[in-house]
Amino acid sequence: MPGRHDRVVRALLDRHGQTYASEAGIRLADTPAPLFQHLVLSLLLSARIKGDIAIAAARALSEAGWTTPAKMAGATWAARTGVLNRSGYARYDERTSRMLGTTAETLLTEYGGDLRRLRAAADGDTGALRTLLTQFSGIGNVGADIFLREAQGVWDEVYPFVDSRAASGAKMLGLPTTARGMSPLVAAGEFPRLVSACVRVTFAKDAAELKAA
């Protein structure tokens, strides 16, 4: 780790080093169910709504038992809407419920419910992977970036990946802003935590405090 960034990176990870998937209770792994749950979380986080509300909604959907595309598609629109509404996702609940159902059905139809098949279709090309992710209802460029930011921890070909939001946070902290510049700051296994922490800084607006520490 480059010495001049050591203290800032340590302070950053101590304060904001939890990934969004982890906070939502998702144990991300290269298996169908957690990958789908992470896709759902990415969809929820990409809306113009507070991150803690999106995370609460993701947890609520999992607690309802809709942890696979088949279970999500099998739930009624009204049931999904009710869970979203009760978890605080009220402003977008009806539209998001529809998108969740459509996304689950697309995943089942196109990839047999397994995002690893989408990964195989991209054939190691992160740009192609990003494009394929945007075929899902509710997953635009922002949602694809959110997904890849943490999926790089289990999909090696994506690493190192830094999206524009993470780069903005890194810039606020005086850290390198490119994937090539940021990747030497931590071990590969810690990189999803680092980029997630940089994203959190853009919302917490505590870069000056962290740099001072």
Sequence and secondary structure as in RCSB ss.txt:
>XXXX:A:sequence
MPGRHDRVVRALLDRHGQTYASEAGIRLADTPAPLFQHLVLSLLLSARIKGDIAIAAARALSEAGWTTPAKMAGA
TWAARTGVLNRSGYARYDERTSRMLGTTAETLLTEYGGDLRRLRAAADGDTGALRTLLTQFSGIGNVGADIFLRE
AQGVWDEVYPFVDSRAASGAKMLGLPTTARGMSPLVAAGEFPRLVSACVRVTFAKDAAELKAA
>XXXX:A:secstr
  GGGHHHHHHHHHHH   HHHHTT    SSHHHHHHHHHHHHHHTSSS HHHHHHHHHHHHHTT  SHHHHHHS
 HHHHHHHHHHTT GGGHHHHHHHHHHHHHHHHHHHTT HHHHHHHHTT HHHHHHHHTTSTT  HHHHHHHHHH
HTTT GGG S   HHHHHHHHHHT   SHHHHGGGS GGGHHHHHHHHHHHHHH  HHHHHH 
